[in-house]
Amino acid sequence: MNGKKWSRLANALLLIGALNWGLIGLFGFNLVAATLGPLARIAYLAVGWAAVYTIAANGRGTDA
């Protein structure tokens, strides 16, 4: 996978994580846990990776 594909994957995972947190905040419903059951932990790790990847990718090439 090239960098653009990794970025798209990371963005998709961040969107899933954000929507899940929105559902938890609004309704107390964890869609990831309800959908994936014991595999939800893998999804949480993937969303965490996506956050770290996005932070690192956005930090590259900036003067800030």
PyMOL commands that set and color helices and strands:
alter all, ss='L'
color gray80, all
select helices_A, chain A and resi 3-27+31-59
alter helices_A, ss='H'
color red, helices_A
deselect
rebuild
show_as cartoon
